[in-house]
């Protein structure tokens, strides 16, 4: 007797083939190399979903696939760095190596990976460097291509990244690429030299094509022509971004505008861009069918589209630099095309799994790639939620062009919503944002896919043909003008306050698994299938447990203090009973990197809403307040306190604008002020400095704050106050005792004050410092150690968290390294 094979409801969720669930278990096994408990829970959740098809794998098959993935991940994982070359002191050296990858970045920067690096200069005598070297080149004098041999002079530092609770481990991601060291160089200061050019023919052809496109896009030098506006510059920058994945012509503000409109994926060469190329091939096939209808007698239209699109997709992958994300998109297209050629009716779903299988077998560590995760989730979301849309469109009355236009418009919107819903939990975890504006896709995608991509691809094809340069320039400028119009439209929408992009709670891994379990169940319900009750219960448990634990933690009378790892800057978070949070400074680095958004904000929102109850700026130097620019804009901030100084440089305007826009109460603090934080638990914040005669714009005008509990000093925060002020405070006779000392001025010797250390009598001292300077000073830590104080530094220990119980006793100390 044969076992009946259950079939999905018409138009329902496509059934998984027997090997496809095992592929998910295999992927979980690879992830288990770095995240064992989350991966194991994902496997258990997968086992709770029904497997209705005949021949579905048994639990033992899932466990075997998980074990195979675990083994593959261990074998593929690069060997950790065992020792740093002895000659790498804090002096510049010259690193010579061959270019492996080039990634143009916004603001006229290039990120270059060098292979086979050897070091000379200083104490290095032709010393091999372990792994690859990551080089950031600012204002490059030339465009390196893979295969070139470069000599880069600069200070090499380990790729330690920022180590903070709940944030991305960038050092681990670099390790996956075999990168253990990084350096920074200025191309306009002859710190980068090309010793020899590579002999990669395809790379040389691509570079020549880039040069021709750049020349065609260059504006004609006319004396009376008006200077191009920001949108025009961004429009021209978008052409090489869409063709060559070159975003160096963009400013950070341009990309921020695109990101807040939920459109960043359209500028990252990936599946959507390959989809545009396939759409162009489809248009060509339709035109051919109009001219020669008999062609469909030899090849059905879907197969013909695949065959015409294949060389175009291959050419686009080459033009785009064969980046990992673009090659993955090309491989996904190949898998989808193969399914169509094999007449599989679920080509999108089966093609996705086939492509993933190839990725994870050839390169197991690709599973850690955020771009692969987002691409796979977007395609899966479209595949899972498209069947209900097709059923809905059958009920739409009418016929002819009006109905077609309506269905097409709804299809674009539904595709966007399906893809964004699928990636939203992961986007929230990765970036802490919720720029959910799918309606903008109705404007952006048709123009980008229907006008811009055909124009720029046609221009790139013509520019390579001698004699057709003018025609190519016409097409490329037309594409750039369309892009400029899109950017102007986004700016106008933003001016009306319609581009909403607020920080959100970044889900913890249990919450992330719970979200995706519920999304899968929703897809099953939309197809008319019975709800898997066990999987539903497990998903809800995963989703709700972290919130329950947070509520229990917040109900305790404990206080926790975290000194974040923000590089050469400072930011300290204090959490008091009830989950209320104080943020004292927000860090800030030179350049465009947003410490407030990517480091401080990311850690604050890990499993918690974006809410700061009290924000303090100790003094207005950028390494303490620059991070507040994004935090004040994206977070809910109940109150702002500072020392009365004016933020330096260009920071004053955005900080004042954010405070005014969100109507955040402000107060300048001075010596003698006190803030009652929690009367029930006796928590107060005393202001010890500055006085009326202190310059509030200097280090010595810093707020010096003392956190007390029923009169007992828990912690003291001296900002960047220097020796003279610290000695004066120690001699004032005031009680400045505190169990925890945030070491003044990053541990600099300019703030060395033995009498101050003695008066504070700390049990724990924490210095916030980066790895680029002489901080913390050895004599500062030596003096503290002689007082019996345990010392920590963020450039050595990562973020440091100290927990204090309700009685004021120091509990455990947690470090991220």
Secondary structure, 3 states (H helix, E strand, C coil): CCCCCCCCCCCCCCCCCHHHHHHHHHHHHHHCCCCHHHHHHHHHHHHCCCCCCCCCCCHHHHHHHHHHHHHHHHHHCCCCCCCCCCCCCCCCEEEEEEEEEEEEECCCEEEEEEEEEEEEECCEEEEECCCEEEEEEECCCCCCCCCCEEEEEECCEECCCCCCCCCCCHHHHHHHCCEEEEEEEEHHHCCEEEEECCCCHHHHHHHHHHHHHHHHHCCCCCCCCCCCCHHHHHHHHHHHHHHHCCCCCCCHHHHHHHHHCCCHHHCCCCHHHHHHHHHHHHHHHHHHHHHCCCHHHHCCHHHHHHHHHHHHHHHHHHHCCCCHHHHHHHHHHHHHHHHHHCCCCCHHHHHHHHHHHHHHHHCHHHHHCHHHHHHHHHHHHHHHHHHHHHHHHCCCCCCHHHHHHHHHHHHHHHHHHHHHHHHHHHHHHHHCECCCCHHHHHHHHHHHHHHHHHHHHHHHHHHCCCCCHHHHHHHHHHHHHHHHHHHHHHHHHHHCCCCCCCECCECCHHHHHHHHHHHHHHHHHHCCCCCCHHHHHHHHHHHHHHHHHHHHHHCCCCEEEEECCCCCCCCEEEEECCCEEEEECCCCCCCCCCHHHHHHHHHHCECCCCEECEEEECCCCHHHHCCHHHHHHHCEECEEEECCCCCCCCHHHHHHHHHHHCCCEEEECCCCCEEEEEHHHCEEEEEEECCCCCCCCCHHHCCEEEEEECCEEEEEECCCCCHHHHHHHHCCCCCCCCCEEECHHHHCHHHCCHHHHHHHCCCEEEECCCCCCCCCCHHHHHHHHHCCCEEEEHHHHCCEEEEECCCCCEEEEEECC
